[in-house]
Structure formats: structure tokens, C-alpha cells
């Protein structure tokens, strides 16, 4: 089965690109809960399996497969499976063999029944790996990053006709800089750098988040760079790259206060030939450096702000992208929405966003056992949304090794019904 469809975790329906929005539409908060449920609370204790600080999810044949950045048998993270009712099983713990990858940094994808993913550390050179993993737990390092070819991959790969495409967030840039790379790798491990980001002349750098494909061309985002704002290191870009490696920036974010976004972390999702995503900063100036936006863009680079997050009940600073369910977008904000997390900025939200830009908060995280700080993309499985929080979910033991620091929890897996 083609993994491109699996990666997005979405159901494609018609979702028109919205026109330019001069004002943020009003927020609606539902009066009834949307069947929100915590499926699993991670922990550092050996009695609490699965690892901690979950990084990404995949819905595959009715079962969820996820990664935890830390913990597991050797302390370097895990890949786990979890059923919709919440039964979790550790498929693999990283760090048990020489030159194994450490700390998976994104979710996995599936190609012909095999899982593929990345770690942001470990491998033969310490700069991360691309790995394969059977669902029964047999893992293989396909490629070790060593600097010249990139390092510290932060986004899940995408598969096109059985070939994997992904990004390395640092190192590997042109002329020895640390701008990152776009790469391709076969399922047997043949690796090739497709593009080295320049960090100069308007190119983006530090690619993050998920890739999307439209008419055989890949689209992604960079956290920094571009020609849209003068502040170093730049406000980020949307770029396109052919499977032969020809790259072009199609949009540079401006980060203008009260207007456009800055620093797209979650990558892009393609729906009916248009691109949708979020930026962590920019937009509403109620937050320092902006509260973030949700946007749409054509493949030719015409961008429109769909919604400006507002630091209040609507949430703020989305680190994840969006998914589409029957023509409506769903996503999360890392903070905001109430709750007593951090500096009382809130613990994050799950939100719904219509094509016209009307936002509804489906769940505002409350912290501790409820979960907090959702930063991974949502996935759809049999009509329900599933996601992760990187903290909260305290059960048995502290998630920090510092006795003087407050315990913020090890993270959760949750589900919620789309409205």
C-alpha cells in the first residue's frame, strides 16, 4: 500500500482554498465534550511501559504505531503499537545494539507492511539514522547520517512508489553550512542527497515537519530562511522539489505583526491540490512574536491566512500541522486554551477549523493526568482523531531526573471524536 496516504492520516474531501482574511473569524467553544479520552500515560518507571515524550503516530490497518523520543529498555526511545481501546505494546527499544539509532524524532510510515522512521541521534556517526522495523520487532539501520549528508532529521518521511523521501534538519547544507538537506532512500538503504539548503540568497533552511506530494512534486516547509523578513534567521518558507532534486521556494513567510506567520514547524498537508499548514509564531500580536496562524497556499505560492491564534481560549503556537476530515481541518496548539501549565499560558488545545476560517476548540488540555503540550500531528483512524501530548499524564514516577524541577509528566496518547 502506498504510504503517502497512510502518512497524512486524513480523508481527502473537497476543501477550497480560502481567500485572504483581513480579520480573524470568531471562535466557538462547544458546550459538550467531544468524547475526549486518554488512552495511555507514559512514564519513566519500569512499571509504565512505552518510553516517554512521544514523538509521532501512524494509523495502519486499524492499529496505531507510535514513537517515544526517550525511555524504553535502554533509555533511547521506543516504537510501540497501541490499539484504539488503549492496549500498548513496545515493538522495539532503541540503543540495544552497536551503532543503533537513538531518540526517534517523528512518527513512522508503512510500506508493504514494514515500518520506516528516523532518529535524531545515534548511528555510526552520532547524527541520526533512517531505520526499518517489522511489526514483530526486527529493526535495521538503513542509513547513518554523518554530517555531510545531513543530520538530526525531525520530520517523518513520505513514500512515493515505494521510495522514501525525507529531510535532515541540520548539517549537510551547501558550502559546509548547517542548513539541512532533502534526501531520498530506497527501502534497501540506497541513499542520495537531493538538495542542500543554502541559508543564503532567499533559500530556506532547517527543514521540519511532514512532506506532501501534489502531481508528482514534493512540498515542504523550512523553519528558517526565505526572503520574507529581514530578521535573522528568517521567517521560514514553503518550498517545492521534484523527485530529481530541482528545488524552488514558492512562498516566504513575512512574520508581520498581526498578519502573516513565522516558523512553520509542522510541514504541509495536501488536500485536492492545495497546501494547508500552520506556523508557530506570527499572526496575532497578543503573544510575544505572535500566537501563530493556520494558512492555505496554492502550489504556485499564493498564501492566505485562515486563522490567527489569539493566546486566549482559542489556543496559541501550533507546532503540529493539520489533517482533513470531510472538508474540515483539525489540529493542535502547543499551549493556550486555559489550564495551569507553564507560566499560566495554558496546556494546549485540539481545534477544528472550517475552510472559511471559523475555529472551534474541541478540547482544552488541563495538564497533569489530562495531558499537556500536544506537538505531533493528529491522525485519523476509523472516524476518530488520535494524538499525543509531550507532557502531562503523570502516573507513577517523575519524568524529570531533577528533584528541584517541577514534574511536568511524560506524555499521553489520546483520542477525540471530530465534531
N, C-alpha and C positions, 0 to 999 in steps of 0.2 A: 504494500500500500504506500502511496506517495506520502512522505512525511510532511510535506508543505502544508497539507490540510490539517494534519494532526497537530502541528506546532501552533497554529493560530488558535486552536481551541474554540473556534467560532462557527456559527451557522451563517452562511452568506445569504443576505437578502438585500433588496434594493435600499440603499441609504444615500440619498443625494448629497452632494457637497453643498454645504450651507454658504450663503453669501456673506460678505463682510459684515461683522457685527459691531455696531458702534457702542452699544451698551450691553451689559450682562443681563440676560433674562432673569426673571425672579426665580428664587429657589423654592422648592416644595419639599417639605419633610412629611413622610407618611405618618398617619396616626396609629397604624398597626404594624407590628413587627413582621418582617419578611422571612419567617421560619429560619432565622439565623441559628446555627449550631456549631459549636466547637467539636471537631472530630477527634483531635489528638493534641495533647500538650507535651511539648518536648522538654527534656531535662538533662542535666549533666550526670545525674545519678545513674549507676549501672542498672538500677531497677526501672528506669524510664528509658526505653529503647528509642532508637531512631536518630540520635545525634541532637544537635541544637543549631539555632539560627538557620531555618530552612531558606533555600535559595530559589527554587523554581518547581513547577508542576507540569505534568503531561497527562492528559486523559487518553487512554489507549485501551480499546476493547472493553470499556466499562470499568477498568481498574485505573487508579491514579498512581503515577510514578513520580517521585519527587527526590530532591537532593537536599541535604543539610550541609552547610558550609563547615561545621565543626562537629566534634564528638564522634561517636561510634567506637568500635573496639580499640582503635589505635589513636583516636583523638583528632583525626584529619578529615572527618566528614563521612557522609554515607550517601548511598542511593537506597531508597526504600519504596515499597509499594503500600498502598492504603486503599481499602475498599470504601465505597460510599458510606457504609454504616460506621466506619472508623477503625477497622482492624488493620493494624500496621505491622509490616514485616520488613526487616532490614535485608535488602538484597545483597549489598556489598559495603564493606568498610574500607576506606582508603588508608594507605600507609603501611600495609602489611608485607609488601614486597619491595625489593630494591628498585629505585627509580620510578616507583608508582607516583601518580598524581596526588596532590594534597589540595583539600578545600575546594570542592565543586562550587562554581560561582554562578551557575544558571541551571535551568531545567534541562531535561534530556528530550531527545526526539526519538522516533522509532522508524526504522527502515527494515522491511521484511522480517519483522519480529525481533530485531536486535535494537537495543538502546544505544544512543550515542550522546556524548556530552563533553564538557570541558572542565578543567580545574585551573584555578588561577595561581597555583604553586606546585612545587614538586616536579617530577620528571627527571630526565638525565641532567638537565642544566638548572633546575630550580625555578624556571619561569612559567611553568604550567604545562598542561597536556591536552590532547584530544584523546578520548578513550571510547572503546566499545564495551558493551556489557550485555550478556544474555540475561533473560528474565530469571534464569536459575542461578545467576551469580558468578558466571565466568567473565572476568574482566581482562582487557588487553589495552595497553597503551599504544595508540596508533601513531602519535607524534608527540615529541617533546619540544617545546619552544625553547630557543636558546639565544634570543635577543635580536639577531639579525633578521629573523623571520617573524618577529613579534613576541609579545609576552603578555601574561595576565589577561587572558580572554574573559570577558564579563557578560557576554550575551550568548543565548542559545543559537545553535546552528540551524540552518534550513536545508532541506534536501530537495534537489531538482533532478528528476530522472535517475535517482539512486546515487547522486554525487552530492557531497556535503559542501556548504558554503558558510563561512563564519567570519568573525572579526577578532583580532587581538587588540586590546585597548592601549597597550603601551609598547615601547621599543619598536624596532623594525622599520621606522619611518625613513624617508629618503634622506640621503646625505647624513645618515647616522643619528637623526633626531629620534625623539621618543613618541612620534605621532600615532603609532599603531599601524595595523595592516588589515586588509581584507584577504582571506585565503580560501582555497578550495582543497578538499582532501577526499580521496576515494574511500570506500568502506574497507579497503585493504591497506590503507595508510599512505598512498602516494600523495604527497603534499606539495602545494605550489602557492607562492605569494602572488596574488592578483593585482594588488595596489598597495603602495606605501604612501601614507598621508604625509604631506609636506610641511605642515604648520606655518606655511608662508603663502603669499600670493592668493589669498582667499580660499584655499582648500581647508576643509575641516580637519580636525584631529581628535583623538581619543574616541573611537567608535564604541558605542554602547548599545545595549538593548537588542531587540529582535529585528531580523531582516524580513522583508516581504518581496514577493515577486509579482510583477504585472507584465503580461505579454512577453515573457521570457527575459525580462530585465529585473535585476535586483535593486531594491531601495532600502536605505538605512539612514541612521542619524549619527552625528558626531556630537559629543558633549561640548566641545570647544571649537574654535576656529570660525571660518567664514568671513564674509565681508560686510556683515550686517551691523556690527557695532565696533567701536574703536577700543573699547576696554579690553585689555589683555586678561584672559586668554581667548576672548571672543565668546559669542553667544550661542554658537553651535550651528549645525547645518542639517538639511536633508540632502542626501546625495543619491545618485543612481550609478550603477556599474553593470556593464554587460558581463556575461559569463566568460568572455575573452579578456576582461580586465580593463576596459575603457571606462574611466570614471569621470563624473561631472557633478558639480554642486548644482542642485536645482533650486534650493532656497537657503538663504542665510537669515537666521533669526536676528531681530534687531534689539530685543530686550528693552524696548522703550517703556518707561514707567506708565502704568495704566493702560498699556496697549499690548504689544506683541510679547511672546515668551522668550525664554532663555534657558539653555541647558536641557535639551531633550534627553532623558535618561532611558526611557522605556522602549525606544525603537518605534517602528511603524507597523500598522496593520493595513492590509489592502482589502477594500470592500468594493466590488463592482468597478474596479479600475481606478478608484480614488484612494488616497492615503489618509490615515487618521492616527493621531498620537497626542502626546502631552509634553509639556515642558515643566521642569521642576521649579524654575524661577520665572520672573517676568509677570506680565499681566497686572492684576490689581495691586496698587501700591500700598494697600493696607498692611502688607508684610514687608519686612526689610528685604530689598531686592526683588520684591514681587511674590505673589502667592502661587504662581503657576497658571497654565492655561491648558485647555483641550483645543485642538485645532484640526482642520481638514486641509488637504492640499491636493491639487491636481498633479499628475505626473510631470507636467511641464513647469511646476513651481509656483502656481498661484495659490497662496495660502490665505485661509480665513480663520479668524478666532471664533470658535464655537462657544466657549465659556471661559470666563476669568474667575478662578477660585478666589475666595474672599476672606480667608483666615477666621471666619466665624462658623456658623453651623454647617456651611457647605463644604468644609474641609479646605486643606491647603497643601501645596507642594506634592503633586503626584509624581512618584518615582517610577510607577508602572505605566505601561501603555493601556490601550483599550481593546475590548473584544466586542463583536457584533452578535446580537441575538435578535432575529426577526426585525431588523432595521433599527434597532436601538443599541446605543453604546453603553458598555459597563466598564467601570474601572475602580481604582482605589486611590486615596490620598494618604501620604505617609503620616501626616499629622492633621490637626484640626478636628472639628466636629464635636468638641467638648471632651470630657474626661480629664483626669488629673495627671496625665503623663508629662514628662519633661518639665518645661517652665510654664505649665498650665496652657500649653498651646493645643492640647487635645491629643488623642491617641490614634487618630486616623478615621477614615470612612470607607464604606463601599457606596458608590453612587451610580445612578442611571442618568444618561444624557440623550435627549432626543436630537434629531437632525437639525431642529430649529434652535437648539441651544438651551432648552429648559432642563435644569438639573433637579434630581430628586435624590436625597440621601436615603439609602435603604438600610444602612446600619452605621451607627457611630460607635467605634470601639471604646470600651470603658477602662481598658487596662487590666492589670493583674490577671485573673483567671480568664477573662474575656478575650485577651489578646490585644496587641498594640503594634503600631508601625508596619502596616502592610506595604511591601515594596515590590512584590513579584506580580507578574501578570496573572489575571484571572483565567481560568479555563472553564469550558462548558462540558458537562457530562450528563447525558440523558435529561436535559432540560434544566439542570441546576448549575449554579455557579460555585466553583471551588477556588479557594485561595489560601494564602499563607500570611501570617504575621511574623516578623523577625524577632519580636519580643512579646512579653506577656505570657500567659499560660502557666504561671508558677504552680508547681505541684509538690515536688519532693525536696529539691535541693536548689541552692543558689546557682545562678547561671554566670556569675562573675566570680573570679578567684580572689578578688579584693574584698576583704571583710569590711573595709571602710566605705566602699562604694554601695549605693543602693542597688538592690537586686531588681532588675527590670524584666526578668523572665527570659525563657529560652525560645519562645515562639510557639505557634499553633498552626494546625490545618483546620480550616473552617469551610462550611458550605452555607449557601443562602439561595433562596428562590428568587429569580428575577421577577419583578412586578409586572 
